[in-house]
Amino acid sequence: MKVLAVDDDPMVLDLLKGSLPKAGYPDITTSHSAVEAMEIIQHATTPFDCFLLDIQMPQISGIELCDWIRHIPDYSESPILMVTAMSDKIFINQAFAAGASDYVTKPFDPLELTTRMRVAERLNEKNRDARNKGEMVQALLNDSFRGPKFNFDTAFAVRDVAGVIDRIALENFLLQLGRGGMFATNVFAFQIVNARDLYESCTPEEYFYAITDVSEAISESLTYGESFVAHAGHGAFVCVSHGRDQIDPEELQMTVQQAIDKLELAYDDWREMDVQVAVSPCQRMGLRSGRVAVEAMDTALDKARKAASDAVHASEFSGWKRDLIKAFAWAG
């Protein structure tokens, strides 16, 4: 794995150059500033696989550098680890909002960093496998879409939408907060009703932009304080919101559905795209650990899928009941 480490502290760079090769990552390039790192990235003959960024640096911060990297197509899903002494929640929020995959505080244990690097490596492999599968599907469809390669299962990244981050990054965000940060944290999920049917009715480009639009509708509807949304694949979205206000799932579902309806989603041939969403109950974390919150995300996704399935069955029952009434009326 080809790594670029950026830090204005030479001692930190020396520590990384000494510890990462021993952990199995000998291909490490170092930079003393964001400006220098930009030059290195732009002139690299082969892309980097992973980035380690400090936050506080002269001229351009690590958060700004992270955002800049994320806007390069080759690095839209590459692991970016913030390695920093800044442990305040405001910096954690800003880093993940800019596209960070993980967050490691200094002074760091080389063993802990190695563990995070192993996770980054697996994330690279997962992204590569999903991209390959997506390329196969899109090749069969003969589609010319230049966006991310994916299939229905792929939790592809949604970029350039405020408050929307990667699923893995959202898990790492929760783990970074710890028990204190969990207080007043709410976890819930949305599921597109009949998402598989929607996927199969769309070209890859149509589905990608539908997911992006739904992500934006959800994010803009979350007015409960600090919130993050992540696309989770299968037409589902998991959400984390910080705030003292209690969340009414039914009211939130109506707000999000109204936001989606206002977008007037359509296929490329101008046919109306019917996109309905269901929401899970909201689970408040209190003083539970970040690990419990990560597990709560999976539970929320399951419950959102159940709610979407129930919505389909309710619609089918209403249709059957309506047809039956019509039949009796005709017979009478």
Contacts in CASP RR format, 6 or more apart in sequence:
PFRMAT RR
TARGET T0000
AUTHOR 0000-0000-0000
METHOD contacts of the structure
MODEL  1
MKVLAVDDDPMVLDLLKGSLPKAGYPDITTSHSAVEAMEIIQHATTPFDC
FLLDIQMPQISGIELCDWIRHIPDYSESPILMVTAMSDKIFINQAFAAGA
SDYVTKPFDPLELTTRMRVAERLNEKNRDARNKGEMVQALLNDSFRGPKF
NFDTAFAVRDVAGVIDRIALENFLLQLGRGGMFATNVFAFQIVNARDLYE
SCTPEEYFYAITDVSEAISESLTYGESFVAHAGHGAFVCVSHGRDQIDPE
ELQMTVQQAIDKLELAYDDWREMDVQVAVSPCQRMGLRSGRVAVEAMDTA
LDKARKAASDAVHASEFSGWKRDLIKAFAWAG
1 25 0 8 1.000
1 27 0 8 1.000
1 49 0 8 1.000
1 50 0 8 1.000
1 117 0 8 1.000
1 120 0 8 1.000
1 121 0 8 1.000
1 124 0 8 1.000
2 27 0 8 1.000
2 29 0 8 1.000
2 46 0 8 1.000
2 47 0 8 1.000
2 48 0 8 1.000
2 49 0 8 1.000
2 50 0 8 1.000
3 20 0 8 1.000
3 25 0 8 1.000
3 27 0 8 1.000
3 28 0 8 1.000
3 29 0 8 1.000
3 48 0 8 1.000
3 49 0 8 1.000
3 50 0 8 1.000
3 51 0 8 1.000
3 52 0 8 1.000
3 117 0 8 1.000
4 28 0 8 1.000
4 29 0 8 1.000
4 30 0 8 1.000
4 31 0 8 1.000
4 37 0 8 1.000
4 40 0 8 1.000
4 41 0 8 1.000
4 48 0 8 1.000
4 50 0 8 1.000
4 51 0 8 1.000
4 52 0 8 1.000
5 13 0 8 1.000
5 16 0 8 1.000
5 17 0 8 1.000
5 20 0 8 1.000
5 28 0 8 1.000
5 29 0 8 1.000
5 30 0 8 1.000
5 31 0 8 1.000
5 51 0 8 1.000
5 52 0 8 1.000
5 83 0 8 1.000
6 30 0 8 1.000
6 31 0 8 1.000
6 32 0 8 1.000
6 33 0 8 1.000
6 34 0 8 1.000
6 36 0 8 1.000
6 37 0 8 1.000
6 51 0 8 1.000
6 52 0 8 1.000
6 53 0 8 1.000
6 54 0 8 1.000
6 57 0 8 1.000
6 62 0 8 1.000
6 65 0 8 1.000
7 13 0 8 1.000
7 16 0 8 1.000
7 30 0 8 1.000
7 32 0 8 1.000
7 52 0 8 1.000
7 53 0 8 1.000
7 54 0 8 1.000
7 57 0 8 1.000
7 83 0 8 1.000
8 32 0 8 1.000
8 33 0 8 1.000
8 54 0 8 1.000
8 56 0 8 1.000
8 57 0 8 1.000
8 58 0 8 1.000
9 54 0 8 1.000
10 32 0 8 1.000
12 54 0 8 1.000
12 83 0 8 1.000
12 106 0 8 1.000
13 30 0 8 1.000
13 32 0 8 1.000
15 110 0 8 1.000
16 28 0 8 1.000
16 30 0 8 1.000
16 52 0 8 1.000
17 28 0 8 1.000
17 30 0 8 1.000
19 110 0 8 1.000
19 113 0 8 1.000
19 114 0 8 1.000
20 26 0 8 1.000
20 28 0 8 1.000
20 113 0 8 1.000
20 114 0 8 1.000
20 117 0 8 1.000
21 28 0 8 1.000
23 110 0 8 1.000
23 113 0 8 1.000
23 114 0 8 1.000
23 117 0 8 1.000
25 117 0 8 1.000
29 40 0 8 1.000
29 48 0 8 1.000
31 37 0 8 1.000
31 40 0 8 1.000
33 57 0 8 1.000
33 58 0 8 1.000
33 59 0 8 1.000
33 60 0 8 1.000
34 57 0 8 1.000
34 59 0 8 1.000
34 60 0 8 1.000
34 61 0 8 1.000
34 62 0 8 1.000
34 64 0 8 1.000
34 65 0 8 1.000
34 68 0 8 1.000
35 59 0 8 1.000
35 60 0 8 1.000
37 65 0 8 1.000
38 60 0 8 1.000
38 65 0 8 1.000
38 68 0 8 1.000
41 48 0 8 1.000
41 69 0 8 1.000
41 72 0 8 1.000
41 75 0 8 1.000
47 74 0 8 1.000
47 75 0 8 1.000
47 78 0 8 1.000
48 75 0 8 1.000
48 78 0 8 1.000
49 78 0 8 1.000
49 79 0 8 1.000
49 121 0 8 1.000
49 124 0 8 1.000
50 78 0 8 1.000
50 79 0 8 1.000
50 80 0 8 1.000
50 81 0 8 1.000
50 117 0 8 1.000
50 120 0 8 1.000
50 121 0 8 1.000
50 124 0 8 1.000
51 66 0 8 1.000
51 69 0 8 1.000
51 75 0 8 1.000
51 78 0 8 1.000
51 79 0 8 1.000
51 80 0 8 1.000
51 81 0 8 1.000
52 81 0 8 1.000
52 83 0 8 1.000
53 62 0 8 1.000
53 65 0 8 1.000
53 66 0 8 1.000
53 80 0 8 1.000
53 81 0 8 1.000
53 82 0 8 1.000
53 83 0 8 1.000
53 84 0 8 1.000
53 100 0 8 1.000
54 62 0 8 1.000
54 82 0 8 1.000
54 83 0 8 1.000
54 84 0 8 1.000
55 61 0 8 1.000
55 62 0 8 1.000
55 63 0 8 1.000
55 82 0 8 1.000
55 84 0 8 1.000
55 86 0 8 1.000
55 91 0 8 1.000
55 95 0 8 1.000
56 62 0 8 1.000
56 84 0 8 1.000
56 85 0 8 1.000
56 86 0 8 1.000
57 65 0 8 1.000
62 82 0 8 1.000
63 82 0 8 1.000
63 91 0 8 1.000
63 94 0 8 1.000
63 95 0 8 1.000
63 98 0 8 1.000
63 100 0 8 1.000
64 98 0 8 1.000
66 80 0 8 1.000
66 82 0 8 1.000
66 95 0 8 1.000
66 98 0 8 1.000
66 99 0 8 1.000
66 100 0 8 1.000
67 98 0 8 1.000
67 99 0 8 1.000
69 75 0 8 1.000
69 78 0 8 1.000
69 80 0 8 1.000
70 76 0 8 1.000
70 80 0 8 1.000
70 98 0 8 1.000
70 99 0 8 1.000
70 159 0 8 1.000
71 159 0 8 1.000
71 160 0 8 1.000
73 147 0 8 1.000
76 148 0 8 1.000
76 157 0 8 1.000
76 159 0 8 1.000
77 127 0 8 1.000
77 148 0 8 1.000
77 156 0 8 1.000
77 157 0 8 1.000
77 166 0 8 1.000
78 124 0 8 1.000
79 101 0 8 1.000
79 102 0 8 1.000
79 119 0 8 1.000
79 120 0 8 1.000
79 123 0 8 1.000
79 124 0 8 1.000
80 99 0 8 1.000
80 100 0 8 1.000
80 101 0 8 1.000
80 102 0 8 1.000
81 100 0 8 1.000
81 101 0 8 1.000
81 102 0 8 1.000
81 103 0 8 1.000
81 104 0 8 1.000
81 116 0 8 1.000
81 117 0 8 1.000
81 120 0 8 1.000
82 95 0 8 1.000
82 100 0 8 1.000
82 102 0 8 1.000
82 103 0 8 1.000
82 104 0 8 1.000
83 104 0 8 1.000
83 106 0 8 1.000
83 108 0 8 1.000
83 113 0 8 1.000
84 91 0 8 1.000
84 95 0 8 1.000
84 103 0 8 1.000
84 104 0 8 1.000
84 105 0 8 1.000
84 106 0 8 1.000
85 105 0 8 1.000
85 106 0 8 1.000
85 107 0 8 1.000
86 105 0 8 1.000
87 105 0 8 1.000
89 177 0 8 1.000
89 181 0 8 1.000
92 103 0 8 1.000
92 173 0 8 1.000
92 176 0 8 1.000
92 177 0 8 1.000
93 226 0 8 1.000
95 103 0 8 1.000
96 103 0 8 1.000
96 165 0 8 1.000
96 169 0 8 1.000
96 170 0 8 1.000
96 172 0 8 1.000
96 173 0 8 1.000
96 228 0 8 1.000
97 162 0 8 1.000
97 163 0 8 1.000
97 165 0 8 1.000
97 228 0 8 1.000
99 165 0 8 1.000
99 166 0 8 1.000
99 169 0 8 1.000
100 169 0 8 1.000
101 120 0 8 1.000
101 123 0 8 1.000
101 166 0 8 1.000
101 168 0 8 1.000
101 169 0 8 1.000
101 172 0 8 1.000
102 116 0 8 1.000
102 119 0 8 1.000
102 120 0 8 1.000
102 169 0 8 1.000
102 172 0 8 1.000
103 172 0 8 1.000
103 173 0 8 1.000
103 176 0 8 1.000
104 112 0 8 1.000
104 113 0 8 1.000
104 116 0 8 1.000
123 168 0 8 1.000
130 149 0 8 1.000
130 150 0 8 1.000
130 151 0 8 1.000
130 153 0 8 1.000
130 154 0 8 1.000
130 156 0 8 1.000
131 148 0 8 1.000
131 149 0 8 1.000
131 150 0 8 1.000
132 149 0 8 1.000
133 149 0 8 1.000
133 150 0 8 1.000
133 151 0 8 1.000
133 154 0 8 1.000
134 149 0 8 1.000
134 150 0 8 1.000
134 151 0 8 1.000
134 154 0 8 1.000
135 149 0 8 1.000
137 149 0 8 1.000
137 151 0 8 1.000
137 204 0 8 1.000
138 145 0 8 1.000
138 149 0 8 1.000
138 204 0 8 1.000
141 203 0 8 1.000
141 204 0 8 1.000
143 203 0 8 1.000
143 204 0 8 1.000
143 205 0 8 1.000
145 203 0 8 1.000
145 204 0 8 1.000
145 205 0 8 1.000
145 208 0 8 1.000
147 204 0 8 1.000
147 205 0 8 1.000
147 208 0 8 1.000
148 154 0 8 1.000
148 156 0 8 1.000
148 157 0 8 1.000
148 208 0 8 1.000
150 156 0 8 1.000
150 204 0 8 1.000
150 208 0 8 1.000
152 195 0 8 1.000
152 196 0 8 1.000
152 199 0 8 1.000
152 233 0 8 1.000
152 234 0 8 1.000
152 235 0 8 1.000
153 233 0 8 1.000
153 234 0 8 1.000
154 233 0 8 1.000
155 166 0 8 1.000
155 167 0 8 1.000
155 230 0 8 1.000
155 231 0 8 1.000
155 232 0 8 1.000
155 233 0 8 1.000
156 208 0 8 1.000
156 211 0 8 1.000
156 231 0 8 1.000
156 233 0 8 1.000
157 166 0 8 1.000
157 231 0 8 1.000
158 164 0 8 1.000
158 211 0 8 1.000
158 212 0 8 1.000
158 215 0 8 1.000
158 231 0 8 1.000
161 212 0 8 1.000
161 215 0 8 1.000
161 216 0 8 1.000
161 219 0 8 1.000
162 219 0 8 1.000
163 219 0 8 1.000
163 227 0 8 1.000
163 228 0 8 1.000
163 229 0 8 1.000
164 215 0 8 1.000
164 216 0 8 1.000
164 219 0 8 1.000
164 228 0 8 1.000
164 229 0 8 1.000
164 230 0 8 1.000
164 231 0 8 1.000
165 173 0 8 1.000
165 228 0 8 1.000
165 229 0 8 1.000
165 230 0 8 1.000
166 230 0 8 1.000
167 230 0 8 1.000
167 231 0 8 1.000
167 232 0 8 1.000
167 233 0 8 1.000
167 238 0 8 1.000
169 230 0 8 1.000
170 228 0 8 1.000
170 230 0 8 1.000
170 238 0 8 1.000
170 240 0 8 1.000
170 297 0 8 1.000
171 294 0 8 1.000
171 297 0 8 1.000
173 228 0 8 1.000
173 240 0 8 1.000
174 182 0 8 1.000
174 185 0 8 1.000
174 240 0 8 1.000
174 290 0 8 1.000
174 293 0 8 1.000
174 294 0 8 1.000
174 297 0 8 1.000
175 290 0 8 1.000
175 291 0 8 1.000
175 294 0 8 1.000
177 185 0 8 1.000
177 290 0 8 1.000
177 293 0 8 1.000
178 289 0 8 1.000
178 290 0 8 1.000
179 287 0 8 1.000
179 288 0 8 1.000
179 289 0 8 1.000
179 290 0 8 1.000
180 287 0 8 1.000
181 242 0 8 1.000
182 285 0 8 1.000
182 286 0 8 1.000
182 287 0 8 1.000
182 288 0 8 1.000
182 289 0 8 1.000
182 290 0 8 1.000
182 293 0 8 1.000
183 285 0 8 1.000
183 286 0 8 1.000
183 287 0 8 1.000
184 242 0 8 1.000
184 243 0 8 1.000
184 244 0 8 1.000
184 284 0 8 1.000
184 286 0 8 1.000
185 240 0 8 1.000
185 241 0 8 1.000
185 242 0 8 1.000
185 243 0 8 1.000
185 284 0 8 1.000
185 285 0 8 1.000
185 286 0 8 1.000
185 293 0 8 1.000
186 224 0 8 1.000
186 239 0 8 1.000
186 240 0 8 1.000
186 241 0 8 1.000
186 242 0 8 1.000
186 243 0 8 1.000
186 247 0 8 1.000
186 282 0 8 1.000
186 283 0 8 1.000
186 284 0 8 1.000
186 285 0 8 1.000
187 238 0 8 1.000
187 239 0 8 1.000
187 240 0 8 1.000
187 282 0 8 1.000
187 283 0 8 1.000
187 285 0 8 1.000
187 293 0 8 1.000
187 296 0 8 1.000
187 297 0 8 1.000
187 300 0 8 1.000
188 238 0 8 1.000
188 239 0 8 1.000
188 241 0 8 1.000
188 247 0 8 1.000
188 249 0 8 1.000
188 252 0 8 1.000
188 279 0 8 1.000
188 280 0 8 1.000
188 281 0 8 1.000
188 282 0 8 1.000
188 283 0 8 1.000
188 300 0 8 1.000
188 304 0 8 1.000
189 232 0 8 1.000
189 236 0 8 1.000
189 237 0 8 1.000
189 238 0 8 1.000
189 239 0 8 1.000
189 279 0 8 1.000
189 280 0 8 1.000
189 297 0 8 1.000
189 300 0 8 1.000
189 301 0 8 1.000
189 303 0 8 1.000
189 304 0 8 1.000
190 214 0 8 1.000
190 218 0 8 1.000
190 236 0 8 1.000
190 237 0 8 1.000
190 239 0 8 1.000
190 253 0 8 1.000
190 256 0 8 1.000
190 277 0 8 1.000
190 278 0 8 1.000
190 279 0 8 1.000
190 280 0 8 1.000
190 304 0 8 1.000
191 234 0 8 1.000
191 235 0 8 1.000
191 236 0 8 1.000
191 237 0 8 1.000
191 277 0 8 1.000
191 278 0 8 1.000
191 279 0 8 1.000
191 280 0 8 1.000
191 301 0 8 1.000
191 304 0 8 1.000
191 305 0 8 1.000
191 307 0 8 1.000
191 308 0 8 1.000
192 198 0 8 1.000
192 214 0 8 1.000
192 235 0 8 1.000
192 236 0 8 1.000
192 275 0 8 1.000
192 276 0 8 1.000
192 277 0 8 1.000
192 308 0 8 1.000
193 276 0 8 1.000
193 277 0 8 1.000
193 278 0 8 1.000
193 308 0 8 1.000
193 311 0 8 1.000
193 312 0 8 1.000
194 276 0 8 1.000
194 308 0 8 1.000
194 312 0 8 1.000
195 234 0 8 1.000
195 235 0 8 1.000
195 236 0 8 1.000
195 308 0 8 1.000
196 234 0 8 1.000
198 207 0 8 1.000
198 210 0 8 1.000
198 235 0 8 1.000
198 273 0 8 1.000
198 275 0 8 1.000
199 207 0 8 1.000
199 235 0 8 1.000
201 267 0 8 1.000
202 210 0 8 1.000
202 267 0 8 1.000
202 273 0 8 1.000
203 268 0 8 1.000
205 268 0 8 1.000
206 267 0 8 1.000
206 268 0 8 1.000
206 273 0 8 1.000
210 265 0 8 1.000
210 273 0 8 1.000
210 275 0 8 1.000
211 231 0 8 1.000
211 235 0 8 1.000
213 260 0 8 1.000
213 263 0 8 1.000
213 265 0 8 1.000
214 237 0 8 1.000
214 260 0 8 1.000
214 275 0 8 1.000
214 277 0 8 1.000
215 229 0 8 1.000
215 231 0 8 1.000
215 237 0 8 1.000
217 256 0 8 1.000
217 259 0 8 1.000
217 260 0 8 1.000
217 263 0 8 1.000
218 229 0 8 1.000
218 237 0 8 1.000
218 239 0 8 1.000
218 256 0 8 1.000
218 259 0 8 1.000
218 277 0 8 1.000
219 227 0 8 1.000
219 229 0 8 1.000
220 259 0 8 1.000
221 252 0 8 1.000
221 255 0 8 1.000
221 256 0 8 1.000
221 259 0 8 1.000
222 229 0 8 1.000
222 239 0 8 1.000
222 241 0 8 1.000
222 252 0 8 1.000
224 241 0 8 1.000
224 242 0 8 1.000
224 243 0 8 1.000
224 245 0 8 1.000
224 247 0 8 1.000
225 241 0 8 1.000
225 242 0 8 1.000
225 243 0 8 1.000
225 245 0 8 1.000
226 241 0 8 1.000
226 242 0 8 1.000
226 243 0 8 1.000
227 239 0 8 1.000
227 240 0 8 1.000
227 241 0 8 1.000
227 242 0 8 1.000
228 239 0 8 1.000
228 240 0 8 1.000
228 241 0 8 1.000
229 237 0 8 1.000
229 238 0 8 1.000
229 239 0 8 1.000
230 237 0 8 1.000
230 238 0 8 1.000
230 239 0 8 1.000
231 237 0 8 1.000
232 238 0 8 1.000
232 301 0 8 1.000
234 305 0 8 1.000
236 301 0 8 1.000
236 304 0 8 1.000
236 305 0 8 1.000
238 297 0 8 1.000
238 300 0 8 1.000
238 301 0 8 1.000
239 300 0 8 1.000
240 293 0 8 1.000
240 297 0 8 1.000
241 247 0 8 1.000
247 282 0 8 1.000
249 279 0 8 1.000
249 280 0 8 1.000
249 281 0 8 1.000
249 282 0 8 1.000
250 279 0 8 1.000
252 279 0 8 1.000
253 277 0 8 1.000
253 278 0 8 1.000
253 279 0 8 1.000
256 277 0 8 1.000
256 279 0 8 1.000
257 276 0 8 1.000
257 277 0 8 1.000
260 275 0 8 1.000
260 276 0 8 1.000
260 277 0 8 1.000
264 272 0 8 1.000
265 272 0 8 1.000
265 273 0 8 1.000
265 275 0 8 1.000
266 272 0 8 1.000
266 273 0 8 1.000
267 273 0 8 1.000
276 311 0 8 1.000
277 308 0 8 1.000
278 304 0 8 1.000
278 307 0 8 1.000
278 308 0 8 1.000
278 310 0 8 1.000
278 311 0 8 1.000
279 304 0 8 1.000
279 307 0 8 1.000
280 300 0 8 1.000
280 301 0 8 1.000
280 302 0 8 1.000
280 303 0 8 1.000
280 304 0 8 1.000
280 306 0 8 1.000
280 307 0 8 1.000
281 300 0 8 1.000
281 303 0 8 1.000
283 296 0 8 1.000
283 299 0 8 1.000
283 300 0 8 1.000
285 292 0 8 1.000
285 293 0 8 1.000
285 296 0 8 1.000
END
